[in-house]
């Protein structure tokens, strides 16, 4: 059974509470998602480490119940003051 967007978002936000999560179901089948995740927790981390943090948040579901996840991560932009 595919995962829904709410469950994916909840798992990510449980692990990264400040995260901004944007998901797009690429095929409308609940199996192929594109995700953008922004979090302060990513500061000082490499892109690989950031992705590992998101995959860890999804608790082994990527490649299983969540067939494919195209992932983009970033840190929050500083506001100009």
KEPATOR-735025 format. One record per residue: residue in three letters; x, y, z of N, C-alpha, C in turn. Coordinates in steps of 0.1 Angstrom, whole numbers, padded with zeros to 4 digits, always signed. Layout:
! KEPATOR-735025
ALAXYZXYZXYZ;...
***
This chain:
! KEPATOR-735025
UNK+0009-0012+0000+0000+0000+0000+0009+0012+0000;UNK+0006+0022-0009+0015+0034-0010+0013+0043+0002;UNK+0023+0052+0004+0022+0061+0015+0015+0074+0010;UNK+0008+0081+0019+0002+0093+0015+0011+0105+0020;UNK+0008+0116+0014+0016+0128+0017+0016+0132+0031;UNK+0005+0131+0038+0004+0134+0052+0013+0126+0061;UNK+0014+0113+0057+0023+0104+0065+0038+0107+0063;UNK+0041+0110+0050+0055+0113+0047+0059+0126+0054;UNK+0050+0136+0054+0053+0149+0060+0054+0147+0075;UNK+0045+0139+0081+0045+0137+0096+0059+0130+0100;UNK+0063+0120+0093+0075+0114+0096+0087+0123+0096;UNK+0088+0131+0085+0099+0141+0084+0098+0151+0095;UNK+0087+0156+0098+0085+0167+0108+0087+0161+0122;UNK+0084+0148+0124+0087+0142+0137+0102+0142+0140;UNK+0110+0140+0130+0125+0139+0131+0131+0153+0130;UNK+0125+0162+0122+0130+0176+0120+0119+0185+0122;UNK+0116+0189+0135+0104+0196+0138+0102+0210+0131;UNK+0114+0216+0128+0113+0229+0122+0112+0229+0106;UNK+0112+0217+0101+0112+0215+0087+0100+0221+0079;UNK+0103+0226+0068+0093+0230+0058+0094+0219+0048;UNK+0083+0212+0046+0082+0201+0037+0072+0204+0026;UNK+0077+0202+0013+0068+0204+0002+0069+0191-0006;UNK+0058+0184-0009+0057+0172-0016+0049+0173-0029;UNK+0054+0165-0039+0046+0165-0051+0046+0150-0055;UNK+0034+0145-0057+0032+0131-0062+0034+0131-0077;UNK+0045+0126-0082+0049+0127-0095+0040+0120-0105;UNK+0034+0109-0101+0026+0101-0110+0012+0099-0105;UNK+0009+0105-0094-0005+0103-0089-0008+0090-0083;UNK+0003+0082-0081+0001+0068-0076+0005+0066-0061;UNK+0010+0076-0055+0014+0075-0041+0027+0067-0039;UNK+0034+0064-0050+0047+0057-0050+0059+0065-0054;UNK+0057+0076-0061+0068+0083-0067+0066+0098-0063;UNK+0074+0103-0054+0073+0116-0049+0086+0124-0051;UNK+0084+0137-0053+0094+0147-0052+0093+0155-0039;UNK+0103+0156-0032+0102+0163-0019+0113+0174-0018;UNK+0109+0185-0012+0118+0196-0009+0117+0197+0006;UNK+0128+0197+0013+0128+0198+0028+0138+0208+0032;UNK+0134+0218+0039+0142+0229+0044+0142+0228+0059;UNK+0154+0228+0065+0155+0227+0080+0168+0234+0085;UNK+0168+0240+0097+0180+0245+0103+0189+0234+0107;UNK+0183+0222+0109+0191+0210+0113+0201+0207+0102;UNK+0200+0212+0090+0209+0209+0079+0221+0218+0079;UNK+0221+0228+0087+0232+0238+0088+0245+0230+0092;UNK+0255+0232+0083+0268+0226+0086+0269+0212+0081;UNK+0259+0206+0075+0259+0193+0070+0261+0193+0055;UNK+0267+0182+0050+0268+0181+0035+0255+0177+0030;UNK+0253+0178+0017+0241+0174+0010+0238+0160+0013;UNK+0248+0151+0012+0246+0137+0015+0241+0135+0029;UNK+0247+0142+0039+0242+0141+0053+0228+0145+0054;UNK+0224+0156+0047+0211+0161+0048+0201+0150+0043;UNK+0204+0144+0031+0196+0134+0026+0195+0122+0035;UNK+0206+0118+0041+0206+0107+0051+0197+0110+0062;UNK+0196+0122+0067+0187+0126+0078+0173+0124+0074;UNK+0169+0128+0061+0155+0127+0057+0152+0112+0055;UNK+0161+0104+0049+0159+0090+0047+0157+0083+0061;UNK+0165+0087+0071+0164+0081+0084+0150+0084+0090;UNK+0146+0097+0088+0132+0101+0093+0121+0092+0087;UNK+0123+0087+0075+0113+0079+0068+0114+0064+0072;UNK+0123+0061+0081+0124+0048+0088+0124+0036+0079;UNK+0132+0037+0068+0134+0025+0059+0123+0023+0049;UNK+0114+0033+0048+0103+0031+0038+0107+0034+0024;UNK+0117+0042+0022+0121+0045+0008+0127+0032+0002;UNK+0122+0029-0010+0126+0017-0017+0116+0006-0014;UNK+0108+0008-0004+0098-0003-0001+0084+0003-0003;UNK+0077+0006+0008+0063+0011+0006+0063+0025-0001;UNK+0074+0032+0000+0076+0045-0008+0086+0041-0019;UNK+0081+0039-0030+0090+0033-0041+0101+0042-0045;UNK+0098+0055-0047+0108+0064-0052+0106+0078-0046;UNK+0118+0085-0042+0117+0098-0037+0129+0106-0043;UNK+0125+0116-0051+0135+0126-0056+0135+0137-0045;UNK+0147+0139-0040+0149+0147-0028+0158+0159-0030;UNK+0153+0171-0026+0160+0183-0026+0160+0189-0011;UNK+0172+0192-0006+0172+0197+0008+0179+0211+0008;UNK+0176+0219+0018+0183+0232+0019+0182+0237+0034;UNK+0190+0247+0037+0189+0254+0050+0181+0266+0047;UNK+0174+0272+0058+0167+0284+0056+0176+0295+0051;UNK+0170+0304+0043+0178+0316+0039+0177+0326+0049;UNK+0188+0333+0051+0188+0344+0061+0180+0356+0055;UNK+0172+0362+0063+0164+0373+0059+0173+0386+0059;UNK+0171+0394+0050+0179+0407+0049+0173+0417+0059;UNK+0181+0422+0068+0176+0431+0078+0184+0444+0078;
***
